[in-house]
Amino acid sequence: MSEKRELILKYRNDVVNGKKLTRSTISELFNINNKFLLNLSDAANYITRHFHGSEVDIEELANIKKNFCSEDCTFCS
């Protein structure tokens, strides 16, 4: 396994175990070579599923034409 793949897995496991990534680590991940994007995407999906499962929250913009919405949903915020 390549060094970059191992780092991605390490960072994934760190996040799952509650560790926060440093700015330099995040910068390193933002600047990763394109050939590792699938590995990075898989790690992000793993983290998302770990913390949020596979549920989807669907919102509807029923009052969009009125320029006022009394709902307190997560869509606009």
C-alpha positions in Angstrom: 0.0 0.0 0.0 1.3 3.5 -0.8 2.3 6.0 1.7 -0.6 8.4 0.7 -3.2 5.6 1.1 -1.8 4.7 4.5 -2.0 8.4 5.6 -5.6 8.6 4.4 -6.5 5.5 6.4 -4.7 6.9 9.4 -6.5 10.2 9.2 -9.8 8.4 8.6 -9.3 6.3 11.8 -8.2 9.4 13.7 -11.4 11.2 12.9 -13.6 8.1 13.7 -11.8 7.9 17.1 -12.6 11.5 17.9 -9.3 13.2 17.0 -9.4 16.5 15.2 -7.3 17.0 12.2 -4.8 19.9 12.2 -4.8 22.6 9.6 -1.6 21.2 8.0 -3.2 17.8 7.7 -6.3 19.3 6.2 -4.2 21.3 3.8 -2.3 18.1 2.9 -5.6 16.3 2.1 -6.8 19.3 0.0 -3.6 19.2 -2.1 -3.5 15.4 -2.6 -2.7 14.0 -6.0 -5.7 13.2 -8.2 -4.9 9.5 -8.3 -5.7 9.3 -4.5 -9.1 11.0 -4.8 -11.0 7.8 -4.8 -9.3 6.7 -1.6 -10.0 10.1 0.0 -13.7 9.9 -1.2 -14.0 6.4 0.3 -12.6 7.7 3.6 -15.0 10.6 3.7 -17.9 8.3 3.0 -16.8 5.9 5.8 -16.6 8.8 8.2 -20.0 10.1 7.2 -21.6 6.7 7.6 -19.9 6.2 10.9 -21.3 9.4 12.4 -24.6 9.8 10.5 -25.6 6.4 9.1 -27.3 6.2 5.8 -30.3 8.4 6.6 -31.2 11.3 4.3 -32.9 14.5 5.4 -35.3 15.8 2.7 -36.5 19.4 2.9 -39.1 21.2 0.8 -39.2 24.9 -0.1 -42.9 25.4 0.1 -42.8 29.1 0.9 -40.0 30.1 -1.5 -42.3 32.4 -3.6 -43.5 34.3 -0.5 -40.1 35.5 0.5 -40.9 34.3 4.0 -40.5 30.9 5.6 -41.7 30.1 9.1 -40.0 26.7 9.1 -36.8 26.1 11.1 -35.3 23.5 8.8 -31.7 22.9 7.8 -32.1 23.7 4.1 -31.4 27.4 4.2 -29.1 27.5 7.2 
